[in-house]
Amino acid sequence: MQAYMVKRNEAESVWFLNTLVSYKASSNQTSGQFGLIEQLLPPGFEPPLHIHHREDEAFYVLEGQITFTCNDNTFEAEAGSFVFLPRGLAHTFKVSDKQEARLLQFNTPGGFEQFHADMGEPAKTASLPEPSAPDIAKLQKLAAKYGFELLPKPETA
């Protein structure tokens, strides 16, 4: 392992499910210990409800407001908030409809950050991509590869 630095606009980036993902630390750089990405998320962004079976996730909100849901817990996170989501628990989050959000996502052990690269495409600019519908079949195939499962959205009363 070697010391290194990644400046804000020097990170390798991909467009992933209508977000911008920038790699700060990969499993290869940390001897598998962790992965760290920065995400720029559009207003209203909400990944599907899912469970990770291999890694814990932690989020530090840099900008915006994001509501995290993990089992029966709801966390209203704004800039400066930290949220920890252990493996094995169903979770999702939703960005406020009012503005973009930016966060750091820390996964341990590392390796999950490669999912974003496999699902996404190299970013042509350091901005959000044009919105497009996700490739659900590809998402489901990669979920199996990366050890997480997609769950149906709970019905609301």
C-alpha positions in Angstrom: 0.0 0.0 0.0 1.2 3.5 -0.8 0.3 7.0 0.4 -1.6 9.0 -2.2 -4.0 12.0 -2.7 -6.9 12.6 -4.9 -8.0 16.2 -5.4 -11.6 17.1 -5.9 -11.7 17.3 -9.6 -9.0 14.7 -10.3 -10.9 11.6 -9.4 -12.0 9.0 -11.9 -15.7 9.4 -12.3 -18.7 7.5 -13.7 -22.3 8.3 -14.4 -24.3 5.8 -12.4 -28.1 5.7 -12.3 -28.4 9.4 -13.1 -25.7 10.3 -10.5 -22.0 11.3 -10.7 -19.7 8.9 -8.8 -16.1 9.9 -8.2 -13.6 7.4 -6.8 -11.6 8.6 -3.8 -10.3 5.2 -2.6 -10.7 1.8 -4.2 -10.3 -1.7 -2.7 -7.1 -2.0 -4.8 -5.6 1.1 -3.2 -6.5 0.1 0.4 -5.6 -3.6 0.3 -9.3 -4.5 0.4 -10.0 -2.6 3.6 -12.5 -0.1 2.3 -13.8 1.9 -0.7 -14.7 5.6 -0.7 -16.7 7.4 -3.3 -18.2 10.8 -3.6 -21.6 11.1 -5.2 -23.5 14.0 -6.7 -27.2 13.2 -6.6 -30.1 14.9 -8.4 -33.1 16.1 -6.5 -35.5 13.3 -5.7 -32.9 10.5 -6.3 -33.8 7.3 -4.6 -32.1 3.9 -5.0 -34.2 0.8 -4.7 -34.7 -0.8 -1.3 -31.8 -3.3 -0.9 -29.7 -5.4 1.5 -25.9 -5.7 1.4 -24.7 -9.1 2.5 -20.9 -8.4 2.3 -20.3 -4.8 3.4 -21.3 -2.1 5.8 -22.0 1.3 4.4 -21.4 4.7 6.0 -22.5 8.1 4.5 -21.3 11.6 5.3 -23.6 14.3 3.8 -21.6 17.2 2.3 -24.5 19.1 0.8 -28.2 18.9 0.6 -30.8 16.9 2.6 -31.3 13.1 2.4 -33.7 10.9 4.2 -32.2 7.5 5.0 -34.4 4.5 5.9 -33.0 1.4 7.5 -35.6 -1.2 8.7 -37.8 0.9 11.0 -35.4 3.8 11.4 -35.6 7.0 9.5 -32.8 9.5 9.6 -33.2 13.1 8.3 -29.6 13.9 7.3 -28.4 17.4 6.2 -24.9 18.7 5.5 -22.6 17.5 8.3 -24.6 14.4 9.2 -23.2 10.9 9.3 -25.3 7.7 8.8 -24.1 4.2 9.4 -26.0 1.3 7.8 -24.7 -2.2 8.8 -24.8 -5.1 6.4 -27.8 -7.4 6.5 -30.4 -4.6 7.0 -32.8 -3.4 4.4 -32.2 0.2 3.5 -32.6 3.0 1.0 -32.4 6.8 0.9 -34.1 9.7 -0.8 -32.7 13.1 -1.8 -34.9 16.1 -1.1 -36.9 17.2 -4.1 -35.7 20.8 -3.6 -31.9 20.5 -4.4 -29.0 18.3 -5.4 -27.1 16.5 -2.6 -23.5 15.5 -2.4 -22.1 12.8 0.0 -19.2 10.6 0.8 -20.0 6.8 0.8 -17.6 4.6 2.7 -17.9 0.8 2.3 -16.1 -1.8 4.4 -14.6 -4.1 3.3 -13.8 -2.6 0.0 -14.8 -3.8 -3.4 -18.4 -2.6 -3.7 -17.2 0.6 -5.4 -16.6 -1.4 -8.5 -20.3 -2.0 -8.8 -20.8 1.6 -9.7 -18.2 1.3 -12.5 -19.8 -1.9 -13.8 -23.3 -0.4 -13.8 -22.4 3.0 -15.0 -20.3 4.6 -17.8 -17.3 6.9 -17.7 -18.4 10.4 -17.0 -17.8 12.8 -19.9 -18.1 15.9 -17.6 -17.9 16.4 -13.8 -21.6 17.0 -13.7 -24.9 15.0 -13.5 -25.7 13.1 -16.7 -28.9 13.5 -18.7 -31.6 11.5 -16.9 -32.3 8.0 -18.4 -34.2 4.9 -17.3 -32.0 2.3 -15.5 -31.2 -1.1 -17.1 -33.1 -3.2 -14.5 -31.9 -6.6 -15.9 -28.2 -5.4 -15.7 -28.9 -4.0 -12.2 -30.3 -7.4 -11.0 -27.4 -9.3 -12.6 -24.8 -7.1 -10.9 -26.7 -7.3 -7.6 -26.0 -11.0 -7.5 -22.4 -10.5 -8.5 -21.8 -7.9 -5.7 -23.7 -9.7 -3.0 -26.7 -7.5 -2.4 -30.4 -8.1 -3.1 -33.0 -5.7 -4.5 -36.3 -5.7 -2.5 -39.8 -4.7 -3.6 -40.8 -1.2 -2.5 -43.0 -1.4 0.6 -46.6 -0.6 0.1 -47.7 2.7 1.7 -51.0 3.0 3.6 
